[in-house]
């Protein structure tokens, strides 16, 4: 899906919810999800994203681009979305719709996506063990995207559902530093 750094605005969420409801009713979640995965790759390109947001670009050019580059073989619901966005001149909402749609599908299917950060590359078996442990704790299927963060020194830091679980060496050192600072100032 779209870059995780991509901000999903309220308009993108509304369109994604409407598309999700229609796709669910039509039994087309997988087909529309596949379409939006293609869209996500396209809009993750900085030039395309800037072009979609540029108010100087003619709406017919955007619509033509969407039909030519992304419309080939897409599900009718996805093509309908393109038409609605064109009519309402909301092409820029397309930047966040794939990510918002994916989040709705994951929630519907009982999955939670998260990030596991480590100082060194994480072995697949270790990532899977973390996923199992967090799945047991949450009651949902947890899928973790591994990332390297050398500042952690060791251990792992997991961000899941807006919460951060810090088992890194850096996190422990920061915690000790904080307790020592409180103890030296007489706070408890």
N, C-alpha and C positions, 0 to 999 in steps of 0.2 A: 504494500500500500504506500501511500504518500509518505514522504519523509516525516519521521516522528517529530521533527522540529516544526513542521507546518502547523500553524494555528488554525483551528476549525472554528469559524465564526457561526453566529446564530442562524444566518440564512442557510449556510451549508448543512447545519444540523436539521433544520426544518425540511429542506429538500430531501435529505437522506432518510428522515423518518417517513416521509410520504412515499418515497421510492421503496423503502424497506417494507412498508405495509402492503403496497401493491404487489411487490415481488413475492412476499409471503403468501398472500391470497392466491396468486397465480402459480404457486409452486415453482417459482423461478429464482429463488435466492442464489443458487449456485451460478446460474447463467448470468444474472445481473452482477453478481460479485466478481465473476471472471471479467466481464466487460469493464467494471470499475477498476480492476487491477491493471488493465491496459491503460485506462485513463490516468491512473495514479502515476504510472511510469512516465507518461507523456507530460503531465503537469508538474512533475518533479524537476523537469528541465527548466532552469532559471529563465531562459529566453522565452519559452512558451508561456510560462507563468506570467512574466512581465507583459507579454503581448496580450494575454487574456484580460489582464487588469487595465491595460492602457485605454483610456477613454477616447483617444484619437483614432483608434482602429475601428473601421466600419463594421457594424453588426453583421452585415451580410458576409464579410470576409471571415468573421469568427464562425458563423454558422456553416459556411462552405468548408472551412478547415475541419470542423468537428465531423461533418458528414464524410468528407474525403479521407481524413486520416484515422478517424476513430469509429466511424459508423459502419464500416464494412463487416457484415456478419453479426452485428450486435443485436441483442434481444430488443423487441419492440418497446419494452418499458424503458430501456436505456435511451433509445432513440427519442422516445417521448420526452424524457428528461431534457435532452438537448434542445428540443423544440420549445419546451416551457421556458428554459433558461434564455433562449434567443428572444422569445416574445416579450419576456419581462426584463430583458437586457441585464441579466444576472450571470453572465458567463464566468465572472470571477468566483462565484460560489463553487464552481467546478473544482477549484483548487482544494477545497476541504471535504467535498462530498464523499470521495472514495474512503477516506479515513473514518469519517462519521458513520458511513454505511457498514464498514468492516467492524467497527465497535458494536453496532447494533446486532449484527450477525453473531459476533462472538458472545455477546450477552445472551442472545436467544438460544444459542447452542451450549451455554454453560461454560464458556471459556473465559479466562482472564489472561490478557497479555501483559507481560512485564519485562523488566530489564535486569540482568545480572551483570554487575561490574566486578572485574577482578584485575589485579596488577599484571598477571600473566595469562596467556590463553587458557581457557577452561576446557578440560576434556569433556567429550560428549556424555560420558557416564556420570561425571560429577554434575553437569547441568541437568541431566535426567533425574538424578537423585534429589537435587534441589526442587525440581518441578513436582516430583512425587510428594515430597515433604510439604510444600506449599499447597498442593492439591488436597492433601489430607486435612490441612488446617483450614482451608477455605470452603471445602466441599464442592469446588469447581475444578475443571481441568485448567491447570496453569501451564502456560507456555512462556519460556523466558528467552529473550534475545540476548546473547552474550556480547559484552563490550569490554574493551581493554581501557583501564584507567590506572595508569602507573602510579599516581599519587596515593593510591590505597595501600601500597607497600605489600600487603598480603591479605588473605581472607577474601570475603565477598560482601558486596552490598547489593541488595535486591530492592527494586522499586516496583511496587505492585498495587494497582488500584488506588494510587495517590498516597500510599504509605511507603516509607523507606525503612527497611530492616538492615541495620548496619552491623555486620560481623567482620568488618575489615580491621586490619591492624591500625590504620589511620583513625578510624572511628573510635577504637578503644583508647588510643593515645589521646585523642581530643577529649574523650569522656574523663579520663584520668586528669588531664590538664584542667578541665572545668571544675572537678571536685577539689583539686589542690588549690585552685584560685579561691573557691568558696571557703575552704578551711582556713586559708591564710588571712582572709578578710573577716573571719568570724561568722560568716553566714552558714545556715544549714539547709 
